């Protein structure tokens, strides 16, 4: 039986669920964390969102039918949780999500868990100014180096549309960096 | 702007693909050389245990009625017993009882638990108690109504 199927069976069976989740946490904790971190930027925020993500995974694993790959499904939950987090935070501060993300980027300079020079911050600032979908596609493709078909499963978007989003994102980032 | 032909009849601006490749090259050099996100030392180990604990806390606590951990118990069984007698018809429905106990989150003292287990009118067959120490469990066993089934989960050794 395929490894993923075994893991899903373990997760959906109350008797083996605990060991299934230990495996799931061990295997996916880091990739999910980094995916979330690139969206929310701050470590503490990423930690909160990661925990929420695992709770959502736990609560919904019984409904996972295996139509997509397990990691795509989890990435999708992590993405949604990260976006929801940003929306809630920006709403609280009376900012748009782009304004909020830009504010977070500007805090990077003082962030002890961010090691980057001015160009790196410029890149993050340019990414922050992208529309939500382009930002996600750019992060997944450029930093996580995922293939378009993998991104397509996570974001539930056609490959053609993803390519267009990535293309626009790259163009805007280049313009933005030149402008800064 | 001068456009370049291709075989499909569609056109792109001159040097379009060269610019794209150059742009990608520029972006690659930015991230590979200068960009690094870090986490506090030992974060992933700590986080792993924290998430496991969180998941454990999310698990359903019993089949029928879940009581809050014993140590958080403060009076209220009395209210529940009162409620049971006042709303017997509703309590007869196990789904209602479950919602009542879980959503009201009413904790119990030991005496109130005894009262509850002694209540002959109570038509609930089982209650699961979590996180009780051995002493409390023995006390409850001594006191419980033989028709009443106590289920113990995760109690302290």
Interface residues (C-beta under 8 A of the other chain):
Chain A: X18 X21 X22 X25 X26 X29 X30 X33 X34 X37 X38 X43 X47 X50 X51 X54 X55 X58 X59 X112 X113 X114 X115 X116 X117 X119 X120 X123 X124 X142 X143 X167 X170 X171 X173 X174 X177
Chain B: X20 X23 X24 X26 X27 X30 X31 X34 X35 X36 X37 X38 X39 X40 X43 X44 X47 X48 X50 X51 X52 X54 X55 X56 X58
